Amino acid sequence: MTEALTLRAQVRQLVASPFPVGQLARLSPGLGAGWPASSDETLWFLTPILGPSSTLALHRLSASALLGVQTWNIGDLGSALGLIPHKATETLVRLAVFGFAEVVGGEYQVATWVPPLPSAWRRRLPGYLIGFYDERVAAA
């Protein structure tokens, strides 16, 4: 089974009932350059990469994880993001595929920190955002 299929199966199994959300240790605050996943920078710079629903999910769930492990159900998350449950599940899969989440020990762990973008992702930003991104990274 490919990694994406394995991630999809893990996420689908987890969200079949209410599921806890915690912080992904390897992408938590204090990593130096980068920004909090619950910040506006996430909305600016990751939407062109992850897509709108996955970026909103990362933004929302990371804020939730920082407040302590919180239990979500896929219907409520979908409603919060304007998605039907199936699309909300696929949104969580996409976050895992891009490395911003993992299923660990029966918990959906989400990044609370976004490191600087890989150069391939930076190149995918619209032209007007590249300068803004470069300024933001230089200031960090």
N, CA, C and O atoms as CSV, one atom per row, in Angstrom:
chain,resi,resn,atom,element,x,y,z
A,1,MET,N,N,0.848,-1.176,0.000
A,1,MET,CA,C,0.000,0.000,0.000
A,1,MET,C,C,0.897,1.244,0.000
A,1,MET,O,O,1.857,1.315,0.767
A,2,THR,N,N,0.595,2.198,-0.836
A,2,THR,CA,C,1.401,3.411,-0.885
A,2,THR,C,C,1.201,4.243,0.376
A,2,THR,O,O,0.246,4.036,1.124
A,3,GLU,N,N,2.100,5.174,0.598
A,3,GLU,CA,C,2.008,6.018,1.789
A,3,GLU,C,C,0.695,6.795,1.823
A,3,GLU,O,O,0.059,6.890,2.872
A,4,ALA,N,N,0.286,7.351,0.684
A,4,ALA,CA,C,-0.959,8.120,0.636
A,4,ALA,C,C,-2.162,7.241,0.968
A,4,ALA,O,O,-3.072,7.678,1.672
A,5,LEU,N,N,-2.172,6.017,0.470
A,5,LEU,CA,C,-3.282,5.111,0.778
A,5,LEU,C,C,-3.274,4.725,2.251
A,5,LEU,O,O,-4.331,4.612,2.872
A,6,THR,N,N,-2.099,4.525,2.806
A,6,THR,CA,C,-1.991,4.207,4.229
A,6,THR,C,C,-2.501,5.371,5.069
A,6,THR,O,O,-3.261,5.170,6.016
A,7,LEU,N,N,-2.084,6.594,4.725
A,7,LEU,CA,C,-2.556,7.781,5.442
A,7,LEU,C,C,-4.068,7.918,5.335
A,7,LEU,O,O,-4.740,8.200,6.327
A,8,ARG,N,N,-4.598,7.720,4.150
A,8,ARG,CA,C,-6.046,7.821,3.930
A,8,ARG,C,C,-6.784,6.817,4.819
A,8,ARG,O,O,-7.783,7.161,5.450
A,9,ALA,N,N,-6.290,5.579,4.867
A,9,ALA,CA,C,-6.934,4.552,5.690
A,9,ALA,C,C,-6.862,4.912,7.173
A,9,ALA,O,O,-7.842,4.738,7.897
A,10,GLN,N,N,-5.716,5.409,7.632
A,10,GLN,CA,C,-5.560,5.787,9.038
A,10,GLN,C,C,-6.507,6.926,9.411
A,10,GLN,O,O,-7.162,6.879,10.452
A,11,VAL,N,N,-6.575,7.940,8.565
A,11,VAL,CA,C,-7.428,9.094,8.858
A,11,VAL,C,C,-8.891,8.680,8.823
A,11,VAL,O,O,-9.649,9.039,9.723
A,12,ARG,N,N,-9.302,7.937,7.810
A,12,ARG,CA,C,-10.708,7.508,7.713
A,12,ARG,C,C,-11.120,6.683,8.924
A,12,ARG,O,O,-12.222,6.851,9.446
A,13,GLN,N,N,-10.243,5.794,9.372
A,13,GLN,CA,C,-10.562,4.977,10.540
A,13,GLN,C,C,-10.691,5.861,11.785
A,13,GLN,O,O,-11.612,5.682,12.581
A,14,LEU,N,N,-9.775,6.805,11.951
A,14,LEU,CA,C,-9.783,7.673,13.123
A,14,LEU,C,C,-11.037,8.531,13.183
A,14,LEU,O,O,-11.633,8.671,14.252
A,15,VAL,N,N,-11.450,9.105,12.063
A,15,VAL,CA,C,-12.565,10.062,12.081
A,15,VAL,C,C,-13.936,9.403,12.016
A,15,VAL,O,O,-14.955,10.091,11.955
A,16,ALA,N,N,-13.967,8.070,12.030
A,16,ALA,CA,C,-15.248,7.371,12.038
A,16,ALA,C,C,-16.011,7.623,13.343
A,16,ALA,O,O,-17.222,7.410,13.399
A,17,SER,N,N,-15.326,8.068,14.374
A,17,SER,CA,C,-15.946,8.440,15.645
A,17,SER,C,C,-15.277,9.733,16.113
A,17,SER,O,O,-14.293,10.161,15.511
A,18,PRO,N,N,-15.786,10.362,17.168
A,18,PRO,CA,C,-15.106,11.575,17.655
A,18,PRO,C,C,-13.612,11.295,17.871
A,18,PRO,O,O,-13.232,10.243,18.386
A,19,PHE,N,N,-12.790,12.245,17.471
A,19,PHE,CA,C,-11.352,12.007,17.514
A,19,PHE,C,C,-10.628,13.158,18.199
A,19,PHE,O,O,-11.005,14.320,18.045
A,20,PRO,N,N,-9.568,12.822,18.972
A,20,PRO,CA,C,-8.781,13.867,19.627
A,20,PRO,C,C,-7.791,14.504,18.670
A,20,PRO,O,O,-7.272,13.852,17.764
A,21,VAL,N,N,-7.538,15.784,18.883
A,21,VAL,CA,C,-6.555,16.521,18.094
A,21,VAL,C,C,-5.479,17.028,19.048
A,21,VAL,O,O,-5.782,17.658,20.062
A,22,GLY,N,N,-4.226,16.750,18.718
A,22,GLY,CA,C,-3.107,17.205,19.522
A,22,GLY,C,C,-2.050,17.849,18.657
A,22,GLY,O,O,-2.218,17.969,17.443
A,23,GLN,N,N,-0.959,18.265,19.280
A,23,GLN,CA,C,0.123,18.945,18.575
A,23,GLN,C,C,1.095,17.935,17.973
A,23,GLN,O,O,1.481,16.967,18.628
A,24,LEU,N,N,1.476,18.159,16.756
A,24,LEU,CA,C,2.477,17.349,16.078
A,24,LEU,C,C,3.848,17.818,16.586
A,24,LEU,O,O,4.290,18.925,16.276
A,25,ALA,N,N,4.498,16.977,17.355
A,25,ALA,CA,C,5.721,17.378,18.062
A,25,ALA,C,C,6.797,17.916,17.130
A,25,ALA,O,O,7.482,18.880,17.471
A,26,ARG,N,N,6.955,17.309,15.959
A,26,ARG,CA,C,8.044,17.738,15.084
A,26,ARG,C,C,7.763,19.073,14.400
A,26,ARG,O,O,8.667,19.659,13.804
A,27,LEU,N,N,6.539,19.557,14.476
A,27,LEU,CA,C,6.197,20.867,13.918
A,27,LEU,C,C,5.447,21.681,14.962
A,27,LEU,O,O,4.301,22.081,14.758
A,28,SER,N,N,6.118,21.918,16.084
A,28,SER,CA,C,5.555,22.690,17.182
A,28,SER,C,C,6.349,23.975,17.361
A,28,SER,O,O,7.453,24.093,16.830
A,29,PRO,N,N,5.805,24.945,18.105
A,29,PRO,CA,C,6.492,26.228,18.278
A,29,PRO,C,C,7.933,26.077,18.753
A,29,PRO,O,O,8.286,25.118,19.440
A,30,GLY,N,N,8.743,27.040,18.373
A,30,GLY,CA,C,10.120,27.084,18.822
A,30,GLY,C,C,11.115,26.533,17.824
A,30,GLY,O,O,12.260,26.260,18.182
A,31,LEU,N,N,10.701,26.365,16.582
A,31,LEU,CA,C,11.597,25.812,15.575
A,31,LEU,C,C,12.441,26.864,14.883
A,31,LEU,O,O,13.148,26.545,13.927
A,32,GLY,N,N,12.389,28.104,15.336
A,32,GLY,CA,C,13.165,29.159,14.688
A,32,GLY,C,C,12.356,29.817,13.593
A,32,GLY,O,O,11.235,30.269,13.831
A,33,ALA,N,N,12.911,29.876,12.399
A,33,ALA,CA,C,12.222,30.525,11.283
A,33,ALA,C,C,10.905,29.812,11.004
A,33,ALA,O,O,10.763,28.614,11.250
A,34,GLY,N,N,9.986,30.543,10.508
A,34,GLY,CA,C,8.665,30.006,10.218
A,34,GLY,C,C,7.616,30.854,10.922
A,34,GLY,O,O,7.883,32.000,11.284
A,35,TRP,N,N,6.423,30.298,11.119
A,35,TRP,CA,C,5.346,31.054,11.747
A,35,TRP,C,C,4.329,30.093,12.357
A,35,TRP,O,O,4.289,28.919,11.988
A,36,PRO,N,N,3.503,30.582,13.288
A,36,PRO,CA,C,2.471,29.737,13.882
A,36,PRO,C,C,1.457,29.304,12.821
A,36,PRO,O,O,1.066,30.099,11.967
A,37,ALA,N,N,1.044,28.067,12.882
A,37,ALA,CA,C,0.077,27.552,11.901
A,37,ALA,C,C,-1.278,28.231,12.021
A,37,ALA,O,O,-2.058,28.230,11.068
A,38,SER,N,N,-1.566,28.808,13.174
A,38,SER,CA,C,-2.852,29.489,13.357
A,38,SER,C,C,-2.791,30.971,12.983
A,38,SER,O,O,-3.694,31.733,13.326
A,39,SER,N,N,-1.727,31.384,12.278
A,39,SER,CA,C,-1.546,32.800,11.923
A,39,SER,C,C,-2.047,33.109,10.508
A,39,SER,O,O,-2.344,32.213,9.719
A,40,ASP,N,N,-2.126,34.395,10.224
A,40,ASP,CA,C,-2.519,34.834,8.884
A,40,ASP,C,C,-1.518,34.400,7.822
A,40,ASP,O,O,-1.897,34.196,6.669
A,41,GLU,N,N,-0.242,34.253,8.189
A,41,GLU,CA,C,0.766,33.805,7.224
A,41,GLU,C,C,0.390,32.444,6.633
A,41,GLU,O,O,0.618,32.188,5.451
A,42,THR,N,N,-0.182,31.586,7.458
A,42,THR,CA,C,-0.625,30.283,6.959
A,42,THR,C,C,-1.670,30.470,5.872
A,42,THR,O,O,-1.618,29.817,4.830
A,43,LEU,N,N,-2.617,31.363,6.119
A,43,LEU,CA,C,-3.669,31.600,5.132
A,43,LEU,C,C,-3.096,32.184,3.841
A,43,LEU,O,O,-3.513,31.809,2.745
A,44,TRP,N,N,-2.130,33.111,3.977
A,44,TRP,CA,C,-1.522,33.726,2.799
A,44,TRP,C,C,-0.694,32.733,1.994
A,44,TRP,O,O,-0.871,32.600,0.783
A,45,PHE,N,N,0.213,32.039,2.676
A,45,PHE,CA,C,1.254,31.296,1.975
A,45,PHE,C,C,0.942,29.822,1.709
A,45,PHE,O,O,1.536,29.232,0.806
A,46,LEU,N,N,0.044,29.222,2.455
A,46,LEU,CA,C,-0.231,27.805,2.222
A,46,LEU,C,C,-1.459,27.549,1.363
A,46,LEU,O,O,-1.588,26.471,0.783
A,47,THR,N,N,-2.368,28.520,1.269
A,47,THR,CA,C,-3.554,28.301,0.437
A,47,THR,C,C,-3.192,27.931,-1.002
A,47,THR,O,O,-3.810,27.020,-1.553
A,48,PRO,N,N,-2.210,28.598,-1.645
A,48,PRO,CA,C,-1.858,28.188,-3.013
A,48,PRO,C,C,-1.223,26.790,-3.084
A,48,PRO,O,O,-1.180,26.189,-4.157
A,49,ILE,N,N,-0.741,26.283,-1.977
A,49,ILE,CA,C,-0.070,24.985,-1.954
A,49,ILE,C,C,-1.030,23.881,-1.532
A,49,ILE,O,O,-1.174,22.879,-2.232
A,50,LEU,N,N,-1.688,24.062,-0.387
A,50,LEU,CA,C,-2.566,23.034,0.172
A,50,LEU,C,C,-3.988,23.102,-0.347
A,50,LEU,O,O,-4.717,22.111,-0.304
A,51,GLY,N,N,-4.385,24.261,-0.836
A,51,GLY,CA,C,-5.778,24.478,-1.203
A,51,GLY,C,C,-6.510,25.117,-0.028
A,51,GLY,O,O,-6.029,25.075,1.105
A,52,PRO,N,N,-7.664,25.705,-0.294
A,52,PRO,CA,C,-8.356,26.466,0.754
A,52,PRO,C,C,-8.864,25.629,1.922
A,52,PRO,O,O,-8.702,26.037,3.072
A,53,SER,N,N,-9.465,24.488,1.669
A,53,SER,CA,C,-10.037,23.732,2.792
A,53,SER,C,C,-8.958,23.153,3.693
A,53,SER,O,O,-9.114,23.175,4.914
A,54,SER,N,N,-7.876,22.639,3.139
A,54,SER,CA,C,-6.807,22.092,3.976
A,54,SER,C,C,-6.103,23.193,4.763
A,54,SER,O,O,-5.721,22.989,5.915
A,55,THR,N,N,-5.932,24.351,4.148
A,55,THR,CA,C,-5.306,25.467,4.855
A,55,THR,C,C,-6.191,25.935,6.008
A,55,THR,O,O,-5.695,26.189,7.105
A,56,LEU,N,N,-7.493,26.053,5.767
A,56,LEU,CA,C,-8.411,26.438,6.842
A,56,LEU,C,C,-8.432,25.392,7.949
A,56,LEU,O,O,-8.489,25.738,9.129
A,57,ALA,N,N,-8.386,24.128,7.579
A,57,ALA,CA,C,-8.375,23.056,8.587
A,57,ALA,C,C,-7.108,23.146,9.431
A,57,ALA,O,O,-7.174,23.025,10.655
A,58,LEU,N,N,-5.956,23.359,8.795
A,58,LEU,CA,C,-4.706,23.495,9.531
A,58,LEU,C,C,-4.787,24.680,10.495
A,58,LEU,O,O,-4.413,24.566,11.663
A,59,HIS,N,N,-5.268,25.798,10.005
A,59,HIS,CA,C,-5.413,27.020,10.802
A,59,HIS,C,C,-6.303,26.752,12.014
A,59,HIS,O,O,-5.934,27.082,13.141
A,60,ARG,N,N,-7.465,26.159,11.788
A,60,ARG,CA,C,-8.442,25.915,12.853
A,60,ARG,C,C,-7.961,24.860,13.842
A,60,ARG,O,O,-8.030,25.067,15.053
A,61,LEU,N,N,-7.475,23.732,13.335
A,61,LEU,CA,C,-7.077,22.633,14.218
A,61,LEU,C,C,-5.809,22.948,15.003
A,61,LEU,O,O,-5.660,22.505,16.142
A,62,SER,N,N,-4.897,23.706,14.410
A,62,SER,CA,C,-3.679,24.057,15.151
A,62,SER,C,C,-4.025,24.971,16.324
A,62,SER,O,O,-3.458,24.826,17.407
A,63,ALA,N,N,-4.938,25.898,16.123
A,63,ALA,CA,C,-5.374,26.757,17.230
A,63,ALA,C,C,-6.023,25.906,18.314
A,63,ALA,O,O,-5.799,26.127,19.504
A,64,SER,N,N,-6.816,24.947,17.902
A,64,SER,CA,C,-7.465,24.040,18.850
A,64,SER,C,C,-6.434,23.218,19.617
A,64,SER,O,O,-6.551,23.053,20.831
A,65,ALA,N,N,-5.435,22.707,18.921
A,65,ALA,CA,C,-4.400,21.886,19.566
A,65,ALA,C,C,-3.596,22.690,20.577
A,65,ALA,O,O,-3.203,22.162,21.617
A,66,LEU,N,N,-3.349,23.961,20.283
A,66,LEU,CA,C,-2.605,24.803,21.215
A,66,LEU,C,C,-3.378,25.060,22.508
A,66,LEU,O,O,-2.790,25.329,23.555
A,67,LEU,N,N,-4.692,24.975,22.416
A,67,LEU,CA,C,-5.525,25.169,23.602
A,67,LEU,C,C,-5.619,23.895,24.436
A,67,LEU,O,O,-6.209,23.907,25.516
A,68,GLY,N,N,-5.048,22.804,23.951
A,68,GLY,CA,C,-5.118,21.513,24.621
A,68,GLY,C,C,-5.812,20.528,23.706
A,68,GLY,O,O,-6.532,20.918,22.787
A,69,VAL,N,N,-5.597,19.276,23.957
A,69,VAL,CA,C,-6.223,18.271,23.089
A,69,VAL,C,C,-7.729,18.452,23.156
A,69,VAL,O,O,-8.320,18.465,24.236
A,70,GLN,N,N,-8.334,18.589,22.007
A,70,GLN,CA,C,-9.769,18.788,21.909
A,70,GLN,C,C,-10.336,17.697,21.021
A,70,GLN,O,O,-9.710,17.299,20.039
A,71,THR,N,N,-11.497,17.225,21.356
A,71,THR,CA,C,-12.134,16.188,20.560
A,71,THR,C,C,-13.034,16.837,19.510
A,71,THR,O,O,-13.828,17.727,19.817
A,72,TRP,N,N,-12.896,16.381,18.284
A,72,TRP,CA,C,-13.723,16.840,17.175
A,72,TRP,C,C,-14.476,15.647,16.612
A,72,TRP,O,O,-14.055,14.503,16.787
A,73,ASN,N,N,-15.572,15.903,15.948
A,73,ASN,CA,C,-16.146,14.875,15.092
A,73,ASN,C,C,-16.165,15.447,13.681
A,73,ASN,O,O,-16.204,16.662,13.491
A,74,ILE,N,N,-16.136,14.575,12.720
A,74,ILE,CA,C,-15.935,15.017,11.337
A,74,ILE,C,C,-17.088,15.883,10.842
A,74,ILE,O,O,-16.875,16.764,10.008
A,75,GLY,N,N,-18.308,15.653,11.339
A,75,GLY,CA,C,-19.444,16.485,10.939
A,75,GLY,C,C,-19.286,17.925,11.404
A,75,GLY,O,O,-19.552,18.859,10.649
A,76,ASP,N,N,-18.847,18.105,12.661
A,76,ASP,CA,C,-18.642,19.464,13.184
A,76,ASP,C,C,-17.487,20.162,12.472
A,76,ASP,O,O,-17.571,21.347,12.150
A,77,LEU,N,N,-16.407,19.417,12.231
A,77,LEU,CA,C,-15.289,20.014,11.503
A,77,LEU,C,C,-15.726,20.412,10.096
A,77,LEU,O,O,-15.404,21.501,9.621
A,78,GLY,N,N,-16.456,19.528,9.443
A,78,GLY,CA,C,-16.960,19.849,8.108
A,78,GLY,C,C,-17.823,21.101,8.120
A,78,GLY,O,O,-17.683,21.964,7.254
A,79,SER,N,N,-18.718,21.201,9.103
A,79,SER,CA,C,-19.568,22.398,9.209
A,79,SER,C,C,-18.735,23.648,9.441
A,79,SER,O,O,-19.021,24.697,8.866
A,80,ALA,N,N,-17.705,23.548,10.280
A,80,ALA,CA,C,-16.844,24.698,10.551
A,80,ALA,C,C,-16.100,25.161,9.310
A,80,ALA,O,O,-15.768,26.340,9.180
A,81,LEU,N,N,-15.836,24.223,8.394
A,81,LEU,CA,C,-15.092,24.547,7.174
A,81,LEU,C,C,-15.984,24.702,5.950
A,81,LEU,O,O,-15.497,25.021,4.866
A,82,GLY,N,N,-17.282,24.481,6.111
A,82,GLY,CA,C,-18.206,24.566,4.982
A,82,GLY,C,C,-18.114,23.366,4.054
A,82,GLY,O,O,-18.306,23.497,2.846
A,83,LEU,N,N,-17.818,22.188,4.616
A,83,LEU,CA,C,-17.625,20.972,3.817
A,83,LEU,C,C,-18.538,19.852,4.288
A,83,LEU,O,O,-18.908,19.788,5.460
A,84,ILE,N,N,-18.894,18.975,3.367
A,84,ILE,CA,C,-19.594,17.758,3.767
A,84,ILE,C,C,-18.577,16.831,4.438
A,84,ILE,O,O,-17.379,16.958,4.187
A,85,PRO,N,N,-19.035,15.898,5.290
A,85,PRO,CA,C,-18.088,15.050,6.031
A,85,PRO,C,C,-17.044,14.343,5.168
A,85,PRO,O,O,-15.881,14.263,5.564
A,86,HIS,N,N,-17.427,13.832,4.007
A,86,HIS,CA,C,-16.454,13.148,3.145
A,86,HIS,C,C,-15.338,14.100,2.713
A,86,HIS,O,O,-14.165,13.728,2.730
A,87,LYS,N,N,-15.692,15.310,2.332
A,87,LYS,CA,C,-14.678,16.294,1.915
A,87,LYS,C,C,-13.818,16.728,3.098
A,87,LYS,O,O,-12.624,16.976,2.933
A,88,ALA,N,N,-14.412,16.824,4.291
A,88,ALA,CA,C,-13.628,17.168,5.479
A,88,ALA,C,C,-12.608,16.066,5.764
A,88,ALA,O,O,-11.471,16.355,6.137
A,89,THR,N,N,-13.006,14.820,5.592
A,89,THR,CA,C,-12.074,13.709,5.787
A,89,THR,C,C,-10.933,13.795,4.787
A,89,THR,O,O,-9.771,13.637,5.164
A,90,GLU,N,N,-11.237,14.039,3.533
A,90,GLU,CA,C,-10.189,14.157,2.513
A,90,GLU,C,C,-9.273,15.350,2.785
A,90,GLU,O,O,-8.088,15.313,2.454
A,91,THR,N,N,-9.818,16.402,3.382
A,91,THR,CA,C,-9.022,17.558,3.771
A,91,THR,C,C,-7.984,17.159,4.815
A,91,THR,O,O,-6.829,17.579,4.738
A,92,LEU,N,N,-8.393,16.349,5.788
A,92,LEU,CA,C,-7.463,15.880,6.816
A,92,LEU,C,C,-6.412,14.947,6.217
A,92,LEU,O,O,-5.254,14.957,6.635
A,93,VAL,N,N,-6.817,14.146,5.243
A,93,VAL,CA,C,-5.859,13.276,4.541
A,93,VAL,C,C,-4.828,14.142,3.835
A,93,VAL,O,O,-3.631,13.865,3.912
A,94,ARG,N,N,-5.274,15.178,3.154
A,94,ARG,CA,C,-4.355,16.053,2.415
A,94,ARG,C,C,-3.326,16.703,3.353
A,94,ARG,O,O,-2.153,16.818,2.998
A,95,LEU,N,N,-3.756,17.122,4.532
A,95,LEU,CA,C,-2.807,17.687,5.499
A,95,LEU,C,C,-1.743,16.661,5.869
A,95,LEU,O,O,-0.570,17.005,6.016
A,96,ALA,N,N,-2.145,15.412,6.019
A,96,ALA,CA,C,-1.184,14.351,6.353
A,96,ALA,C,C,-0.246,14.085,5.177
A,96,ALA,O,O,0.956,13.911,5.378
A,97,VAL,N,N,-0.771,14.052,3.970
A,97,VAL,CA,C,0.053,13.810,2.785
A,97,VAL,C,C,1.121,14.894,2.646
A,97,VAL,O,O,2.251,14.600,2.256
A,98,PHE,N,N,0.773,16.144,2.964
A,98,PHE,CA,C,1.727,17.249,2.866
A,98,PHE,C,C,2.621,17.373,4.105
A,98,PHE,O,O,3.465,18.266,4.169
A,99,GLY,N,N,2.442,16.490,5.079
A,99,GLY,CA,C,3.316,16.472,6.250
A,99,GLY,C,C,2.911,17.394,7.380
A,99,GLY,O,O,3.685,17.584,8.318
A,100,PHE,N,N,1.718,17.975,7.321
A,100,PHE,CA,C,1.268,18.872,8.373
A,100,PHE,C,C,0.407,18.186,9.426
A,100,PHE,O,O,-0.114,18.841,10.328
A,101,ALA,N,N,0.258,16.870,9.313
A,101,ALA,CA,C,-0.503,16.105,10.306
A,101,ALA,C,C,-0.082,14.646,10.235
A,101,ALA,O,O,0.469,14.186,9.235
A,102,GLU,N,N,-0.355,13.932,11.319
A,102,GLU,CA,C,-0.111,12.490,11.391
A,102,GLU,C,C,-1.150,11.887,12.321
A,102,GLU,O,O,-1.681,12.568,13.199
A,103,VAL,N,N,-1.434,10.618,12.125
A,103,VAL,CA,C,-2.238,9.866,13.085
A,103,VAL,C,C,-1.249,9.106,13.951
A,103,VAL,O,O,-0.513,8.245,13.470
A,104,VAL,N,N,-1.245,9.440,15.245
A,104,VAL,CA,C,-0.309,8.827,16.184
A,104,VAL,C,C,-1.077,8.399,17.430
A,104,VAL,O,O,-1.695,9.225,18.102
A,105,GLY,N,N,-1.035,7.115,17.730
A,105,GLY,CA,C,-1.671,6.629,18.951
A,105,GLY,C,C,-3.137,6.975,19.077
A,105,GLY,O,O,-3.597,7.309,20.169
A,106,GLY,N,N,-3.883,6.902,17.985
A,106,GLY,CA,C,-5.307,7.207,18.030
A,106,GLY,C,C,-5.630,8.684,18.137
A,106,GLY,O,O,-6.741,9.056,18.516
A,107,GLU,N,N,-4.668,9.524,17.807
A,107,GLU,CA,C,-4.857,10.972,17.860
A,107,GLU,C,C,-4.445,11.579,16.518
A,107,GLU,O,O,-3.456,11.165,15.913
A,108,TYR,N,N,-5.212,12.555,16.070
A,108,TYR,CA,C,-4.844,13.310,14.870
A,108,TYR,C,C,-3.955,14.443,15.340
A,108,TYR,O,O,-4.437,15.408,15.933
A,109,GLN,N,N,-2.661,14.335,15.080
A,109,GLN,CA,C,-1.712,15.358,15.512
A,109,GLN,C,C,-1.462,16.315,14.355
A,109,GLN,O,O,-1.115,15.902,13.248
A,110,VAL,N,N,-1.646,17.597,14.633
A,110,VAL,CA,C,-1.558,18.625,13.602
A,110,VAL,C,C,-0.412,19.582,13.925
A,110,VAL,O,O,-0.117,19.855,15.088
A,111,ALA,N,N,0.218,20.077,12.877
A,111,ALA,CA,C,1.312,21.042,13.039
A,111,ALA,C,C,0.785,22.312,13.684
A,111,ALA,O,O,-0.291,22.799,13.336
A,112,THR,N,N,1.541,22.837,14.615
A,112,THR,CA,C,1.217,24.138,15.195
A,112,THR,C,C,2.239,25.187,14.765
A,112,THR,O,O,2.160,26.348,15.167
A,113,TRP,N,N,3.202,24.759,13.940
A,113,TRP,CA,C,4.246,25.649,13.441
A,113,TRP,C,C,4.500,25.299,11.978
A,113,TRP,O,O,4.544,24.122,11.620
A,114,VAL,N,N,4.664,26.300,11.145
A,114,VAL,CA,C,4.965,26.096,9.731
A,114,VAL,C,C,6.400,26.536,9.474
A,114,VAL,O,O,6.721,27.712,9.644
A,115,PRO,N,N,7.265,25.616,9.068
A,115,PRO,CA,C,8.643,26.008,8.762
A,115,PRO,C,C,8.681,26.755,7.429
A,115,PRO,O,O,7.687,26.763,6.702
A,116,PRO,N,N,9.809,27.380,7.100
A,116,PRO,CA,C,9.917,28.022,5.780
A,116,PRO,C,C,9.558,27.020,4.675
A,116,PRO,O,O,9.827,25.823,4.782
A,117,LEU,N,N,8.957,27.537,3.639
A,117,LEU,CA,C,8.511,26.677,2.540
A,117,LEU,C,C,9.695,26.115,1.756
A,117,LEU,O,O,10.692,26.808,1.554
A,118,PRO,N,N,9.588,24.870,1.318
A,118,PRO,CA,C,10.600,24.358,0.391
A,118,PRO,C,C,10.611,25.237,-0.868
A,118,PRO,O,O,9.591,25.835,-1.213
A,119,SER,N,N,11.735,25.315,-1.537
A,119,SER,CA,C,11.841,26.208,-2.699
A,119,SER,C,C,10.817,25.879,-3.785
A,119,SER,O,O,10.334,26.787,-4.462
A,120,ALA,N,N,10.479,24.612,-3.966
A,120,ALA,CA,C,9.473,24.244,-4.977
A,120,ALA,C,C,8.106,24.822,-4.614
A,120,ALA,O,O,7.362,25.244,-5.499
A,121,TRP,N,N,7.772,24.846,-3.344
A,121,TRP,CA,C,6.502,25.429,-2.909
A,121,TRP,C,C,6.538,26.945,-3.060
A,121,TRP,O,O,5.555,27.545,-3.495
A,122,ARG,N,N,7.668,27.573,-2.705
A,122,ARG,CA,C,7.796,29.022,-2.847
A,122,ARG,C,C,7.549,29.437,-4.286
A,122,ARG,O,O,6.885,30.440,-4.547
A,123,ARG,N,N,8.088,28.661,-5.221
A,123,ARG,CA,C,7.916,28.980,-6.646
A,123,ARG,C,C,6.458,28.880,-7.086
A,123,ARG,O,O,6.075,29.486,-8.087
A,124,ARG,N,N,5.646,28.129,-6.359
A,124,ARG,CA,C,4.227,27.978,-6.710
A,124,ARG,C,C,3.376,29.145,-6.222
A,124,ARG,O,O,2.207,29.257,-6.590
A,125,LEU,N,N,3.956,30.014,-5.394
A,125,LEU,CA,C,3.200,31.170,-4.915
A,125,LEU,C,C,2.935,32.129,-6.074
A,125,LEU,O,O,3.762,32.258,-6.976
A,126,PRO,N,N,1.774,32.805,-6.051
A,126,PRO,CA,C,1.538,33.846,-7.057
A,126,PRO,C,C,2.618,34.924,-6.930
A,126,PRO,O,O,3.121,35.175,-5.836
A,127,GLY,N,N,2.968,35.553,-8.040
A,127,GLY,CA,C,4.039,36.540,-8.062
A,127,GLY,C,C,3.928,37.606,-6.996
A,127,GLY,O,O,4.933,37.973,-6.389
A,128,TYR,N,N,2.728,38.114,-6.752
A,128,TYR,CA,C,2.572,39.183,-5.769
A,128,TYR,C,C,2.865,38.713,-4.346
A,128,TYR,O,O,3.130,39.538,-3.471
A,129,LEU,N,N,2.822,37.388,-4.095
A,129,LEU,CA,C,3.092,36.874,-2.751
A,129,LEU,C,C,4.565,36.538,-2.515
A,129,LEU,O,O,5.003,36.468,-1.367
A,130,ILE,N,N,5.322,36.332,-3.569
A,130,ILE,CA,C,6.716,35.910,-3.394
A,130,ILE,C,C,7.519,36.956,-2.620
A,130,ILE,O,O,8.235,36.608,-1.681
A,131,GLY,N,N,7.410,38.221,-2.997
A,131,GLY,CA,C,8.126,39.275,-2.279
A,131,GLY,C,C,7.670,39.385,-0.835
A,131,GLY,O,O,8.492,39.555,0.066
A,132,PHE,N,N,6.371,39.290,-0.610
A,132,PHE,CA,C,5.814,39.343,0.738
A,132,PHE,C,C,6.336,38.161,1.563
A,132,PHE,O,O,6.708,38.327,2.724
A,133,TYR,N,N,6.362,36.979,0.963
A,133,TYR,CA,C,6.884,35.797,1.635
A,133,TYR,C,C,8.371,35.984,1.986
A,133,TYR,O,O,8.781,35.727,3.118
A,134,ASP,N,N,9.160,36.426,1.023
A,134,ASP,CA,C,10.594,36.613,1.256
A,134,ASP,C,C,10.857,37.624,2.382
A,134,ASP,O,O,11.754,37.423,3.200
A,135,GLU,N,N,10.077,38.700,2.418
A,135,GLU,CA,C,10.214,39.688,3.500
A,135,GLU,C,C,9.877,39.065,4.846
A,135,GLU,O,O,10.566,39.304,5.838
A,136,ARG,N,N,8.831,38.278,4.876
A,136,ARG,CA,C,8.376,37.651,6.130
A,136,ARG,C,C,9.439,36.670,6.643
A,136,ARG,O,O,9.730,36.649,7.839
A,137,VAL,N,N,10.010,35.876,5.767
A,137,VAL,CA,C,11.018,34.902,6.167
A,137,VAL,C,C,12.289,35.610,6.622
A,137,VAL,O,O,12.907,35.195,7.603
A,138,ALA,N,N,12.685,36.670,5.925
A,138,ALA,CA,C,13.882,37.412,6.303
A,138,ALA,C,C,13.740,38.063,7.676
A,138,ALA,O,O,14.719,38.187,8.412
A,139,ALA,N,N,12.526,38.476,8.019
A,139,ALA,CA,C,12.281,39.133,9.289
A,139,ALA,C,C,12.252,38.142,10.463
A,139,ALA,O,O,12.411,38.539,11.617
A,140,ALA,N,N,12.049,36.859,10.164
A,140,ALA,CA,C,11.914,35.857,11.239
A,140,ALA,C,C,13.231,35.558,11.915
A,140,ALA,O,O,13.282,34.741,12.834
